[in-house]
Amino acid sequence: MTTPVRRRMRSASISLGITAVMASSLTGCATSADYAAVCVNPDTQERVDDDQCDDDSDYNGGGVGSGFFWYYLGARSLVPGVGSTVTGGTFRGSTLNGSVQRGGLPTTGGSTVKTSTTKGGFGGSSRGFG
């Protein structure tokens, strides 16, 4: 007498249901940084190319010729273009609470930090930088 082999059958509707739940949970994953930083010459208060900033040290008023530092802008701030004067932010990144993106903002400026740092989720749109 042979024992019948039990076959495990998966329901296609269960697999489809799980896929739909996963897709809908990923759709709302678009996020943006709370703050974004641009590289600035503290002597002139002008934005410079982000490649000029090499670490995340805060500027503490080091005097003329002290180098370039990250200047932090809130989500609703307008991004200044390279060569433009910065306003409305801070050099004190260590005092901020929330997510921060250093660099990668449009060099031409004009958009807000929030729209410039949005990352699209599943089904969302990803914004290019630069």
C-alpha positions as CSV (number, residue, x, y, z in Angstrom):
1,M,0.0,0.0,0.0
2,T,1.4,3.3,-1.0
3,T,0.8,6.5,0.8
4,P,-0.5,9.3,-1.3
5,V,1.8,12.2,-1.7
6,R,0.3,15.5,-0.4
7,R,0.8,18.4,-2.7
8,R,0.7,21.8,-1.3
9,M,-1.2,24.2,-3.5
10,R,-0.8,27.9,-3.3
11,S,-3.7,30.1,-4.1
12,A,-3.0,32.7,-6.8
13,S,-5.4,35.1,-5.1
14,I,-3.3,35.1,-1.9
15,S,-0.1,35.8,-3.8
16,L,-1.8,38.6,-5.7
17,G,-3.3,40.0,-2.5
18,I,0.1,40.1,-0.8
19,T,1.6,41.8,-3.8
20,A,-1.1,44.5,-3.8
21,V,-0.7,45.2,-0.1
22,M,3.1,45.6,-0.6
23,A,2.7,47.9,-3.6
24,S,0.2,50.1,-1.8
25,S,2.5,50.4,1.3
26,L,5.4,51.4,-0.9
27,T,3.5,54.1,-2.8
28,G,3.6,56.5,0.1
29,C,7.3,56.2,0.7
30,A,8.3,59.6,-0.9
31,T,10.4,61.5,1.7
32,S,12.3,64.7,1.8
33,A,15.0,65.9,4.1
34,D,14.1,68.3,7.0
35,Y,17.2,70.3,6.2
36,A,19.6,70.6,3.3
37,A,23.1,72.1,3.3
38,V,24.9,74.1,0.6
39,C,28.6,74.9,0.7
40,V,29.3,78.5,1.6
41,N,32.3,80.8,2.0
42,P,31.6,82.3,5.4
43,D,33.7,85.4,4.6
44,T,31.4,86.5,1.8
45,Q,28.3,84.5,2.6
46,E,28.2,83.2,-1.0
47,R,27.4,79.7,-2.1
48,V,30.3,77.9,-3.7
49,D,30.5,74.5,-5.3
50,D,29.6,71.7,-2.9
51,D,33.0,70.0,-3.7
52,Q,34.7,72.7,-1.6
53,C,33.2,71.4,1.6
54,D,34.9,68.2,2.8
55,D,33.5,67.5,6.2
56,D,30.5,68.3,8.4
57,S,32.2,70.6,10.9
58,D,30.3,73.6,12.2
59,Y,31.6,77.1,11.4
60,N,32.5,78.8,14.6
61,G,33.6,82.2,13.4
62,G,37.2,81.1,12.5
63,G,38.1,84.4,10.8
64,V,39.0,85.4,7.3
65,G,40.2,82.5,5.1
66,S,39.0,79.8,7.4
67,G,37.7,77.7,4.6
68,F,34.3,76.6,3.3
69,F,31.5,75.3,5.5
70,W,28.0,73.7,5.1
71,Y,25.2,76.2,5.5
72,Y,21.9,74.5,6.6
73,L,18.5,75.6,5.1
74,G,15.1,74.5,6.3
75,A,12.6,72.6,4.1
76,R,10.7,75.7,3.0
77,S,13.9,77.8,2.2
78,L,14.8,78.7,-1.3
79,V,18.0,77.1,-2.6
80,P,20.5,79.8,-3.6
81,G,22.5,79.3,-6.8
82,V,26.3,79.1,-6.8
83,G,27.6,82.6,-6.4
84,S,24.5,83.9,-4.7
85,T,24.4,85.2,-1.1
86,V,22.8,82.8,1.4
87,T,20.2,83.9,4.0
88,G,17.7,82.3,6.4
89,G,19.9,79.4,7.5
90,T,22.6,78.5,9.9
91,F,26.2,77.2,10.0
92,R,25.3,75.2,13.1
93,G,24.3,71.8,11.7
94,S,25.0,70.1,15.0
95,T,22.0,71.9,16.6
96,L,19.4,70.7,14.1
97,N,16.9,67.9,14.8
98,G,15.8,65.9,11.8
99,S,17.3,64.5,8.6
100,V,19.9,66.5,6.7
101,Q,21.1,66.2,3.1
102,R,24.5,67.8,2.5
103,G,25.1,68.8,-1.1
104,G,23.3,67.6,-4.2
105,L,21.0,70.6,-4.5
106,P,20.5,72.4,-7.9
107,T,23.5,74.7,-8.5
108,T,21.2,77.1,-10.3
109,G,19.0,77.5,-7.2
110,G,15.5,78.7,-7.3
111,S,13.6,75.6,-5.9
112,T,12.8,74.9,-2.3
113,V,14.8,72.5,-0.2
114,K,11.8,70.3,0.2
115,T,11.2,69.8,-3.6
116,S,14.9,69.5,-4.2
117,T,15.4,66.7,-1.7
118,T,12.3,64.6,-2.4
119,K,13.0,61.0,-3.2
120,G,10.2,59.1,-5.0
121,G,8.8,55.9,-3.6
122,F,7.3,53.0,-5.6
123,G,5.2,54.7,-8.2
124,G,6.5,58.2,-7.2
125,S,8.7,60.5,-9.0
126,S,12.4,60.9,-8.3
127,R,13.8,64.4,-8.7
128,G,17.2,65.0,-10.3
129,F,19.7,67.3,-8.8
130,G,22.2,69.7,-10.3
